Amino acid sequence: MSDYVLELSGIRKTYRGGIEALKGINLQVPQGCVYGLLGPNGAGKSTIINLLPRFYEPQEGKIFIDQPIGDRKTLQQVGLLPEHTQFPPYLTGRQVIEFAAGLQNVPSALTKERTDMLLEKVSMTDSQHRKIKSYSKGMKQRIGVAQALVSNPKIIFLDEPTDGVDPAGRKEFRSLVRELRDEGRTIFINTHILSELEPIVDRVAIMTKGEILGEGKLDELRTEKTGYVVGFEGQLSAESVSKFLDGGLEVESGSVRLPSTNALDAQPVIDRIRKEGLVVTDLSLKSQSLEDLFIGLVGGTSSPPPLPANSTQPPKTPQA
């Protein structure tokens, strides 16, 4: 059995007018991880998301979930919460999950049990009989995650799952994602809210203009090493600056950065600074943020120009 729950091999997609949405994408997503897909508007992220449940086909390449994706049995291993999903407002939260169960051929004998379990998992048991039109954005998203899980899938695709959700709802979402990962599921998240993804993501792929610029664990992708930074007031002597530089440290105005995550390694630096009569104001462990990494790779890439008038836009995600 492969260690990867999802594999994309040589995926290409071109829209009419010659717009290359995907330029030979290769991805391998491990089982039981939170995987983040990041990129500016127009990078091709939504095209990838829409290819996975077969909303449309690539011109080239193959998609595997244990086997080439395509038959209904394989697709039942996929859960999906598209961006801006609009559930029928006259349905209750429970009915949305039950409707999704029917679409996924979940046996009727299991539907009630699984619906009860999912409502509890997403903290919506008390609101299950209210109509969707009365729900907040966060409540709708929780029901959306529940319906994506109704077929007990191996991998769940979440497209901008916290967009428009308040801070409390985002915190609850992160806790839910961690719980799903602990169950051994793979959660594939497409988002532009980098601060929400950083605390929970195991691996990321950063893309722009239909290409992957970087892929891997955050620590593998970071171009700035994690380490302690000692802040101080005053001016270091030339002798101290020279010693710090010779020792592989970075010296800036008011701070010294160590390529170490061991606090003991910062003590000689603190002692040297104090020996010169300067005041140590801060000791903190710094690492390159996901946002800084993203900007460094993408380079401030903006959205591409509009598609030509005779081209075909990517299809909208079907509504439930």
C-alpha positions as CSV (number, residue, x, y, z in Angstrom):
1,M,0.0,0.0,0.0
2,S,1.3,3.5,-0.9
3,D,2.2,5.9,1.9
4,Y,0.4,8.5,-0.1
5,V,-3.4,8.9,0.0
6,L,-3.4,11.3,-3.0
7,E,-1.0,11.5,-5.9
8,L,-1.1,13.9,-8.9
9,S,1.1,13.1,-11.7
10,G,1.8,15.5,-14.6
11,I,-1.5,17.3,-14.3
12,R,-2.1,19.9,-17.1
13,K,-5.2,21.9,-17.7
14,T,-5.6,24.6,-20.3
15,Y,-8.7,26.7,-20.9
16,R,-9.8,28.0,-24.3
17,G,-7.8,31.0,-25.2
18,G,-4.5,29.3,-24.3
19,I,-4.7,30.0,-20.5
20,E,-2.6,27.4,-18.8
21,A,-4.2,26.8,-15.4
22,L,-1.9,23.9,-14.5
23,K,1.5,23.2,-16.0
24,G,2.4,19.7,-15.2
25,I,1.6,19.5,-11.5
26,N,3.1,16.7,-9.4
27,L,2.0,16.3,-5.8
28,Q,2.2,13.5,-3.2
29,V,0.0,13.9,-0.1
30,P,0.9,11.5,2.8
31,Q,-1.8,9.7,4.7
32,G,-2.9,11.2,8.1
33,C,-1.7,14.8,7.6
34,V,-2.9,18.3,7.2
35,Y,-1.9,19.5,3.8
36,G,-2.1,23.1,2.8
37,L,-2.3,24.4,-0.8
38,L,-1.3,28.1,-0.9
39,G,-1.2,30.6,-3.7
40,P,-2.4,34.0,-4.9
41,N,-5.7,34.4,-6.8
42,G,-5.4,32.8,-10.2
43,A,-2.6,30.4,-9.1
44,G,-4.6,27.3,-10.1
45,K,-5.6,26.2,-6.6
46,S,-9.3,26.0,-7.3
47,T,-8.6,24.2,-10.6
48,I,-6.9,21.4,-8.6
49,I,-9.7,21.2,-6.1
50,N,-12.3,20.9,-8.9
51,L,-10.3,18.2,-10.7
52,L,-10.3,15.9,-7.7
53,P,-14.0,15.1,-7.5
54,R,-14.1,15.0,-11.3
55,F,-16.0,18.2,-11.9
56,Y,-13.9,18.3,-15.0
57,E,-10.9,16.5,-16.5
58,P,-7.2,17.4,-17.0
59,Q,-5.8,17.4,-20.5
60,E,-2.9,15.4,-19.3
61,G,-1.8,13.5,-16.2
62,K,-3.4,11.1,-13.7
63,I,-4.9,11.4,-10.2
64,F,-4.6,8.5,-7.8
65,I,-6.4,7.8,-4.5
66,D,-5.0,4.3,-4.0
67,Q,-5.9,3.8,-7.7
68,P,-6.7,6.1,-10.6
69,I,-9.6,8.3,-9.6
70,G,-12.7,8.0,-11.6
71,D,-15.1,5.3,-10.5
72,R,-17.7,6.0,-7.9
73,K,-16.2,3.6,-5.3
74,T,-13.0,5.6,-5.3
75,L,-14.8,8.9,-5.2
76,Q,-16.6,7.8,-2.0
77,Q,-13.3,8.0,-0.3
78,V,-13.3,11.7,-0.9
79,G,-15.0,14.3,1.2
80,L,-15.5,17.9,-0.2
81,L,-16.5,21.3,1.2
82,P,-16.3,23.7,-1.8
83,E,-15.8,27.4,-1.3
84,H,-19.0,29.4,-1.0
85,T,-21.2,26.3,-0.8
86,Q,-24.9,27.3,-0.5
87,F,-27.1,24.6,1.1
88,P,-30.9,24.8,0.5
89,P,-32.1,27.3,3.1
90,Y,-35.3,25.4,3.9
91,L,-33.4,22.3,5.0
92,T,-32.2,21.8,8.6
93,G,-28.6,21.0,9.4
94,R,-29.5,17.4,10.0
95,Q,-31.3,17.1,6.7
96,V,-28.2,18.5,4.8
97,I,-26.1,15.7,6.3
98,E,-28.7,13.1,5.5
99,F,-29.1,14.3,2.0
100,A,-25.3,14.1,1.5
101,A,-25.4,10.5,2.9
102,G,-28.0,9.6,0.2
103,L,-25.8,11.1,-2.6
104,Q,-22.9,9.1,-1.3
105,N,-24.8,5.8,-1.1
106,V,-24.4,5.5,2.7
107,P,-26.6,2.6,3.8
108,S,-29.8,3.9,5.4
109,A,-29.1,1.7,8.4
110,L,-26.0,3.7,9.0
111,T,-27.2,7.2,8.2
112,K,-28.9,8.0,11.5
113,E,-26.0,6.7,13.6
114,R,-23.4,8.5,11.4
115,T,-25.4,11.7,11.3
116,D,-25.7,11.8,15.1
117,M,-22.0,11.2,15.5
118,L,-21.1,13.9,13.0
119,L,-23.4,16.5,14.6
120,E,-21.7,15.9,17.9
121,K,-18.3,16.1,16.3
122,V,-18.9,19.5,14.9
123,S,-20.8,20.7,18.0
124,M,-24.1,21.1,16.2
125,T,-26.4,18.7,18.0
126,D,-28.3,21.4,19.8
127,S,-29.0,23.2,16.5
128,Q,-29.6,20.3,14.2
129,H,-33.3,20.9,13.7
130,R,-32.9,24.6,12.9
131,K,-33.1,25.6,9.2
132,I,-29.9,26.5,7.4
133,K,-31.2,30.1,6.7
134,S,-31.0,30.8,10.5
135,Y,-27.4,29.6,10.8
136,S,-24.3,31.9,11.1
137,K,-21.4,31.5,8.6
138,G,-19.5,29.4,11.2
139,M,-22.5,27.1,11.8
140,K,-22.9,26.5,8.1
141,Q,-19.2,25.7,7.7
142,R,-19.5,23.1,10.6
143,I,-22.4,21.5,8.8
144,G,-20.4,21.6,5.6
145,V,-17.6,19.7,7.2
146,A,-20.0,17.2,8.7
147,Q,-21.6,16.4,5.3
148,A,-18.1,16.1,3.8
149,L,-17.4,13.3,6.4
150,V,-20.6,11.4,6.0
151,S,-19.1,8.7,3.7
152,N,-16.2,8.2,6.1
153,P,-13.7,9.3,3.5
154,K,-9.9,8.9,3.6
155,I,-9.3,12.4,2.5
156,I,-11.3,15.7,2.9
157,F,-10.9,18.7,0.6
158,L,-11.7,22.0,2.2
159,D,-11.7,25.1,0.0
160,E,-11.3,28.3,2.0
161,P,-13.0,26.8,5.0
162,T,-12.6,29.7,7.4
163,D,-13.3,32.6,5.0
164,G,-15.8,34.9,6.7
165,V,-15.8,32.9,9.9
166,D,-15.3,34.8,13.2
167,P,-12.2,34.2,15.4
168,A,-14.1,31.8,17.7
169,G,-15.2,29.8,14.8
170,R,-11.7,29.6,13.4
171,K,-10.4,28.3,16.7
172,E,-13.1,25.6,16.7
173,F,-12.2,24.7,13.1
174,R,-8.5,24.3,14.0
175,S,-9.4,22.0,16.9
176,L,-11.7,19.9,14.6
177,V,-8.9,19.6,12.0
178,R,-6.5,18.3,14.6
179,E,-9.1,15.8,15.8
180,L,-9.6,14.5,12.2
181,R,-5.9,14.2,11.7
182,D,-5.6,12.2,14.9
183,E,-8.2,9.8,13.6
184,G,-5.8,9.1,10.7
185,R,-7.6,11.2,8.0
186,T,-5.9,13.5,5.5
187,I,-7.2,17.0,5.4
188,F,-6.3,19.0,2.2
189,I,-6.9,22.7,2.7
190,N,-6.9,25.4,0.1
191,T,-6.8,28.8,1.8
192,H,-5.4,32.3,1.6
193,I,-5.6,32.9,5.4
194,L,-2.1,31.8,6.1
195,S,-2.2,32.6,9.9
196,E,-5.0,30.1,10.3
197,L,-3.1,27.3,8.5
198,E,0.3,27.7,10.1
199,P,-0.5,26.2,13.6
200,I,-2.1,23.0,12.1
201,V,-0.4,22.3,8.8
202,D,2.0,19.4,8.4
203,R,3.0,20.0,4.8
204,V,2.4,22.8,2.3
205,A,2.6,23.3,-1.5
206,I,3.0,26.9,-2.6
207,M,2.0,27.6,-6.2
208,T,1.6,30.5,-8.6
209,K,0.7,30.7,-12.3
210,G,-0.1,27.0,-12.5
211,E,3.3,25.8,-11.1
212,I,4.5,24.5,-7.7
213,L,7.2,26.8,-6.3
214,G,7.9,24.9,-3.1
215,E,6.6,21.8,-1.4
216,G,7.3,20.1,1.9
217,K,7.4,20.5,5.6
218,L,7.5,24.1,6.8
219,D,10.9,23.7,8.4
220,E,12.3,22.3,5.2
221,L,11.0,25.2,3.1
222,R,12.0,28.0,5.4
223,T,14.9,30.1,4.0
224,E,15.5,31.7,7.4
225,K,16.7,29.4,10.1
226,T,14.9,29.3,13.4
227,G,16.9,30.6,16.3
228,Y,17.0,32.8,19.4
229,V,17.2,36.6,19.1
230,V,18.7,38.7,21.9
231,G,17.6,42.3,21.9
232,F,19.5,45.0,23.7
233,E,19.7,48.8,24.1
234,G,22.9,50.6,23.1
235,Q,25.8,50.0,20.7
236,L,28.0,47.0,20.7
237,S,31.8,47.5,20.4
238,A,33.5,46.6,17.2
239,E,35.3,43.8,19.0
240,S,32.0,42.2,20.1
241,V,30.5,42.5,16.7
242,S,33.5,40.8,15.2
243,K,33.4,37.9,17.7
244,F,29.7,37.4,17.1
245,L,30.1,37.4,13.3
246,D,33.1,35.0,13.5
247,G,30.8,32.7,15.6
248,G,28.2,32.5,12.8
249,L,25.8,35.0,14.5
250,E,23.9,37.8,12.8
251,V,24.3,41.2,14.3
252,E,21.8,44.0,13.6
253,S,21.0,47.3,15.2
254,G,19.8,46.4,18.7
255,S,19.8,42.6,18.3
256,V,21.9,39.4,17.8
257,R,20.5,36.3,16.2
258,L,21.7,32.8,16.9
259,P,21.3,29.8,14.6
260,S,20.2,27.8,17.6
261,T,17.0,26.8,19.4
262,N,18.8,25.9,22.6
263,A,18.4,28.7,25.1
264,L,21.7,27.7,26.8
265,D,23.5,28.9,23.6
266,A,22.1,32.4,24.2
267,Q,23.7,32.8,27.6
268,P,27.3,33.7,26.4
269,V,25.7,36.3,24.1
270,I,23.8,37.8,26.9
271,D,26.9,37.8,29.2
272,R,28.9,39.5,26.4
273,I,26.3,42.2,26.0
274,R,26.0,42.8,29.7
275,K,29.8,43.0,30.0
276,E,29.7,46.0,27.8
277,G,27.3,47.7,30.1
278,L,24.3,47.3,27.8
279,V,20.8,46.3,28.8
280,V,19.3,43.1,27.5
281,T,15.7,43.9,26.6
282,D,14.4,40.7,25.0
283,L,15.1,37.0,24.4
284,S,12.8,35.3,21.9
285,L,12.7,32.3,19.6
286,K,12.1,33.5,16.1
287,S,11.2,31.6,13.0
288,Q,10.2,32.5,9.5
289,S,6.4,32.8,9.3
290,L,4.4,31.0,6.7
291,E,3.3,34.4,5.4
292,D,7.0,35.5,5.0
293,L,7.8,32.2,3.3
294,F,4.9,32.6,1.0
295,I,5.8,36.1,0.0
296,G,9.4,35.2,-0.5
297,L,8.5,32.4,-2.9
298,V,5.7,34.0,-4.7
299,G,7.4,37.4,-4.8
300,G,4.2,39.5,-4.5
301,T,2.6,37.9,-7.5
302,S,-0.7,39.5,-8.3
303,S,-3.7,38.0,-10.0
304,P,-3.3,37.2,-13.7
305,P,-5.0,39.3,-16.4
306,P,-8.7,38.5,-17.2
307,L,-9.3,35.6,-19.5
308,P,-9.9,36.5,-23.2
309,A,-13.6,37.0,-24.2
310,N,-13.6,33.7,-26.2
311,S,-12.2,31.6,-23.4
312,T,-14.0,29.3,-20.9
313,Q,-13.9,30.2,-17.3
314,P,-13.3,27.4,-14.8
315,P,-16.7,25.9,-13.9
316,K,-18.4,27.0,-10.7
317,T,-18.6,24.4,-8.0
318,P,-22.0,22.8,-8.0
319,Q,-24.2,23.7,-5.1
320,A,-25.7,21.1,-2.8
